């Protein structure tokens, strides 16, 4: 069982891994011509920030959306 001190670290590691995945998907999409050219690292950072807000229940409290809907 994780302690409350380990939980933020776990979520931080998960968000970083998700940002790397998002950056790779964006890069692949741009290379295939499916996405317009953007700064993939910046776009991945925005996606990661939203994911962290979802995990912290900030999106739910601000919008009423469930995690799955967000």
N, C-alpha and C positions, 0 to 999 in steps of 0.2 A: 504494500500500500504506500502511495506517495504521501509525503508530508506537505503541508501548505507551502513550505519553502521550496520544495522541489517542483511544485506545480507550475509556477511562472517560467522556470527554466525549461520544462518540458514543452510548454506552449511556444516559447521563444524558439526552441530548436525546430519544432514543427513548422512554425511560420517561416523560418529561414529556408527550410527544405522546400516548402511550397513556393516560395519566391523563386528559388532556383528552377523548379519545375515550370513555373509560369514563364520565366525568362526564356527557357529552352523552347517552350511551345510558341511563344511570340516570335522568337528567332526563326523557328521552322516555318511558321505561318507567313512571315515576311519573305523568306527564301522561296516559298512555293507560290508567292503572289496572292495569297489569300488575305493577307493583311497589308495595309499601307505601311510605309516605313515610319517607325517610331523609335524612340530610345528605349530599347527593350528592358534595360535595367530599371529605368524610371517607371515604366508601366508595371513591371513586376513588383516594384516597391509599393505602388498604389494598391495593387491587388493584395499584397501581403498585409498592408495596413487595414484594409477592410476585413480580411480574415481574422486579424487580431481583435478588431472591434466586435466581430461576430462572437468569437470565443469569450470575450469579456462581457457578453450580453448587452453591450452598448447599442448595437443595432436594434435588438429586440425592444429595449426600453425607449428608444427614440422613434421607432417606426411601428412597433407592434408586430413586426414580422417574426416568424419562427426562424431558427437557424437554417433550416432547409429552404425556406422561402427566400431568405436573404442571399 
